[in-house]
Amino acid sequence: MSNALDLTLADALSALEKKELSSVELTEAYIAQMDATRDLNAYITETPDIALDMAKASDARRAAGDVGLMEGVPVGIKDLFCTEGTRTTAGSHILENFVPTYESTVTTKLFSQGAVMLGKTNLDEFAMGSSNQTSYYGDCASPWKAADGKARTPGGSSGGSASAVAAKSALATTGTDTGGSIRQPAAFCGITGIKPTYGRCSRWGVVAFASSLDQPGCFGRTVEDNAIMLQAMAGYDPKDSTSIDRAVPDYRAQITGDIKGKKIGIPKEYRVDGMPQEIEKLWQQGMDWLRDAGAEIVDISLPLTDKALPTYYIIAPAEASSNLARYDGVRYGLRVEGADLDDMYAKTRGQGFGEEVKRRIMIGTYVLSAGYYDAYYNKARRVRKMILNEFLDVYNQVDAILTPTTPSAAFTLDDAPTDPVTMYLNDVFTVPASLAGLPGLSLPAGLSSEGLPLGLQVLGKPFEEGEVLNVASVLEAAAGFQRL
């Protein structure tokens, strides 16, 4: 099938079912595309031999009538998910040679549903970053280029996963979202990405950054693709104490395109100073599309929006400093010998971690230290609870919320902000929902004046991913966005 790379996930499943192509043929097409797009550096570890073996096994199962939800579909796995027998680096030097002896729950679910692993995708080190430039394995680039021809960031931390889907070197990919690490890359790369409700997908076997915020999710070309992928990933896991024991609905069936009478909230606080006019215009266009489909647009207020970023950048580094204490050179990962134990610790961590990771460990250690714990960390926890309550109050009035995903289009890798705080501002629209643990989806809805993708974000009530997907499907149909 010559146009195999142009198929959506839903199309590919249909073609496989009709025997218009085999999983081996589909997988071979994606392996060839991985070769052709290697300059993007979307993958840290490519696994073509494993992929072909999995594809052959999938074809055999299909022939026997044993068909899973993702049967025969080639996907990329963010290199934060532990994969048994395949190295898992978290984008860090300290885990450069780490090969897990176990499989994460999410990848176990995907593979049990017939998914084929093409490789492990690039990411910011330990998922800390917004541009995929903190990876020890080099910058990842978006396949999108503006008129200036300069390489653009794919966003972060799941930049490799987003770039791979946009460049057609994976049909779908896993990601993780701690403060926007699925939604922001999806917006920058002109694809669709969903962060489910915190607790919907198991974190077991996912290298931890900030445990109360990290949530696995996925990328696909369309809203429907996200529904299929999320369906395969989600579900209760007794091995994860934060996993929620709640039935997973048929997300695909919930995409009806009918939003008549639905109330969509527009938070006035998301109109931030300096936001480009083209993003304001796209946001208004999104409101018009939803109104035309029968929804009611409701102005809402989320007064604590401006407190979300400072709250996030206290809580996330605090949890990171605790989680990353395990990388000491004793049990696994990099070990740099020293004169004594303390010297070995210092040298291992000094050489093993990159600058951004070290920065966040230092911030986290500071806010957790004696004398500052109450002043910073405990206060941030209280504000976080207030932000959640604010969202829940608003959801008594509306069914979903519509906002821009990012305050700008993708910046060039050469001109990325060097000031950490400026880089952190990339997450201004995505962090509030992460703090509240709410589901959120970004979909491409238009192009910037430079011809780069711009995204709209749909936020929903806890565990209402189906509602989010349905509202997003209406926007998707109206936008008619042309992917690469």
FENPE-V136279 format. One record per backbone hydrogen bond with DSSP energy under -1.0 kcal/mol. CO is the residue of the C=O (numbers start at 0). NH is the residue of the N-H. Records with the same first field share a line. If there is no record, write none. Layout:
CO=NH + NH
This chain:
0=3
2=5
3=6
7=11
8=12
9=13
10=14
11=15
12=16
13=17
14=19
21=25
22=26
23=27
24=28
25=29
26=30
27=31
28=32
29=33
30=34
31=35
32=36
34=37
36=39
37=40
39=140
41=121
44=119
46=50
47=51
48=52
49=53
50=54
51=55
52=56
53=57
54=58
55=59
56=60
57=61
58=62
59=63
60=65
61=64
67=70
69=72
72=115
73=170
74=117
75=173
76=120
77=79 + 80
78=89
79=206
81=103
82=85
88=91
89=125
90=135
92=95
93=333
94=97
97=87
99=84
103=107
104=108
105=109
106=110
107=111
108=112
109=114
110=113
112=69
113=71
115=74
117=46
118=76
119=43 + 44
120=78
121=159
123=126
124=127
131=139
134=137
145=148
150=412
151=141
156=123 + 158
157=161
158=162
159=163
160=164
161=165
162=166
163=168
164=167
171=75
172=218
174=216
179=183
180=157
181=185
182=186
183=187
184=188
185=190
191=219
192=441
193=217
194=439
196=199
198=243
199=234
202=205
203=104
204=81
209=212 + 213
214=176
216=174
217=193
218=172
219=191
221=225
222=226
223=227
224=228
225=229
226=230
227=231
228=232
229=233
236=239
239=242
243=245
248=250
251=254
253=255
258=261
261=295
262=398 + 399
263=297
264=401
265=299
266=269
267=270
269=271
271=274
275=279
276=280
277=281
278=282
279=283
280=284
281=285
282=286
283=287
284=288
285=289
286=290
287=291
288=292
289=294
290=293
293=260
295=263
297=265
299=267
301=304
303=306
304=307
306=310
307=311
308=312
310=313 + 314
311=315
313=317
314=318
315=319
316=320
317=321
318=322
319=323
321=324
322=325
323=326
325=327
339=343
340=344
341=345
342=346
343=347
344=348
345=349
346=350
347=351
348=352
351=93
353=357
354=358
355=359
356=360
357=361
358=362
359=363
360=364
361=365
362=366
363=367
365=368
368=371 + 372
371=375
372=377
375=379
376=380
377=381
378=382
379=383
380=384
381=385
382=386
383=387
384=388
385=389
386=390
387=391
388=392
389=393
390=394
392=395
393=396 + 397
399=264
400=458
402=456
410=152
418=422
419=423
420=424
422=425
423=426
424=427
426=430
429=433
430=434
431=435
432=437
436=197
438=459
439=194
440=457
441=192
442=455
445=453
447=450
451=447
453=444 + 445
454=404
455=442
456=402
457=440
458=400
460=463
463=467
464=468
465=469
466=470
467=471
468=472
469=473
470=474
471=475
472=476
473=477
474=478
475=479
